Amino acid sequence: MTYEELLTRAKKGMAPNCRVCRQCDGMACRGEIPGAGGKGTGEAFIRNFRQLASIKINMDLIYEDQGQDTSVELFGRKFAAPVFAAPISGLSLNYNGYLNERTYAEALVPGCLDAGCAAFTGDGAPDNFLTDPLKSVKAAGGAAVPTVKPWDSETLRAKMDLVKQAGAMAVAMDIDSAGLPLLAAAGKPVRAKSVAELSRIAAYAERPFILKGIMTPVGAVKAIECGAYGIVVSNHGGRVIDQTPATIEVLPDIKSVVRDKVKIFIDGGFRTGADVFKALALGADAVLIGRPYVVAACGGGREGVTLYTRKIISELKGTMKMTGCASLDDITPDKVRIL
Ligand SMILES: Cc1cc2nc3c(=O)[nH]c(=O)nc-3n(C[C@H](O)[C@H](O)[C@H](O)COP(=O)(O)O)c2cc1C
């Protein structure tokens, strides 16, 4: 299977909800929730993509080329590259039912592992949004990151117990999902949480705990106070509030306060290995990619997920080669130019 064949197949399978655009930039689906779009005007999704495109890469071909190593260590494990699938839930609702929570996770979790990477999985109002993916997490020996929502403490404790039973290598919480219209419509209580509450949750998790949905240096400092292992700089792909800045534009300020105190993940509009390179240059430790993984799973199942992940790794490697970077540590801010 080639990537082009994957896209052709996905286009048939995902119509009409996702158009499988040549550039997954949030334009065609703006405002479509349920659907794959950004909330309201859709500008936050679109800006994620556009601001990344406005960062350019500085070439350097005068060096002794001894190859490029894209590997990274996170959660005490080694991965082929700092690339993860972002958590996506509500497959039947947001897309067209071609995939559901179970079939998506069955393609996604092992498909990422086959390429030496790993997936984050999602959660939602129906319980199976968490439990179906957890079956794949367990089958993968825990090599994935379930992402739970900021439920009331009793529900959260019960969901954390399920995550532990699946043996997950880490657990995340999308703290920003307090702004999700679909959860509000389902009458499920999710809300912001205090540093004290989150500290208790981080301790209860008994594994690396990641806070997803951090968009300011102040938020990052609070996440550190909670005892988080890492943060995901994320605006939920533009789905929780309209008119945020792009994730890539807030990254340098966040990095300047976080330094190396916690791991920095980022998502929002990342589509290629060159995009991953830009985030690493501006301070991220790893990148999550969302919507394109649904396309990959729809167009090629587990094999499609592996193919897409390998494509990203190969592009990252190619970008490192053209910029004189032998390892991820060499990807420094001077390797990019912000226009
Ligand atoms: C249909 C859909 C469902 C999502 N479900 C979840 C979820 O359950 N949990 C979560 O933390 N983020 C969820 N997200 C947000 C993604 O994890 C991620 O932050 C975002 O999609 C990244 O942007 P990208 O799709 O442009 O790569 C969802 C996004 C979409 C488009």
The ligand as a MOL file (V3000), in Angstrom:
LIG
                    3D

  0  0  0     0  0            999 V3000
M  V30 BEGIN CTAB
M  V30 COUNTS 31 33 0 0 0
M  V30 BEGIN ATOM
M  V30 1 C -12.8550 14.1090 16.4180 0
M  V30 2 C -11.8730 14.4490 17.4980 0
M  V30 3 C -11.9880 13.8110 18.7350 0
M  V30 4 C -11.0670 14.1020 19.7540 0
M  V30 5 N -11.1600 13.4230 20.9460 0
M  V30 6 C -10.2670 13.6910 21.9350 0
M  V30 7 C -10.2930 12.9880 23.1770 0
M  V30 8 O -11.1020 12.1040 23.4140 0
M  V30 9 N -9.3830 13.3180 24.1220 0
M  V30 10 C -8.4320 14.2970 23.9060 0
M  V30 11 O -7.6280 14.5640 24.7980 0
M  V30 12 N -8.3800 14.9690 22.7440 0
M  V30 13 C -9.2610 14.6850 21.7630 0
M  V30 14 N -9.1690 15.3570 20.5660 0
M  V30 15 C -8.0850 16.3530 20.3660 0
M  V30 16 C -6.8320 15.6740 19.8610 0
M  V30 17 O -6.2680 14.8160 20.8070 0
M  V30 18 C -5.7380 16.6790 19.4850 0
M  V30 19 O -5.5300 17.5700 20.5550 0
M  V30 20 C -6.0120 17.4680 18.2350 0
M  V30 21 O -6.8150 16.7500 17.3280 0
M  V30 22 C -4.6620 17.8070 17.6050 0
M  V30 23 O -4.8000 18.4990 16.4550 0
M  V30 24 P -4.7080 17.8480 14.9710 0
M  V30 25 O -5.9040 16.9720 14.8230 0
M  V30 26 O -4.7710 19.0740 14.1350 0
M  V30 27 O -3.4100 17.0920 14.8410 0
M  V30 28 C -10.0630 15.0710 19.5310 0
M  V30 29 C -9.9650 15.7050 18.2860 0
M  V30 30 C -10.8540 15.3950 17.2870 0
M  V30 31 C -10.6880 16.0650 15.9560 0
M  V30 END ATOM
M  V30 BEGIN BOND
M  V30 1 1 1 2
M  V30 2 1 2 3
M  V30 3 2 2 30
M  V30 4 2 3 4
M  V30 5 1 4 5
M  V30 6 1 4 28
M  V30 7 2 5 6
M  V30 8 1 6 7
M  V30 9 1 6 13
M  V30 10 2 7 8
M  V30 11 1 7 9
M  V30 12 1 9 10
M  V30 13 2 10 11
M  V30 14 1 10 12
M  V30 15 2 12 13
M  V30 16 1 13 14
M  V30 17 1 14 15
M  V30 18 1 14 28
M  V30 19 1 15 16
M  V30 20 1 16 17
M  V30 21 1 16 18
M  V30 22 1 18 19
M  V30 23 1 18 20
M  V30 24 1 20 21
M  V30 25 1 20 22
M  V30 26 1 22 23
M  V30 27 1 23 24
M  V30 28 2 24 25
M  V30 29 1 24 26
M  V30 30 1 24 27
M  V30 31 2 28 29
M  V30 32 1 29 30
M  V30 33 1 30 31
M  V30 END BOND
M  V30 END CTAB
M  END
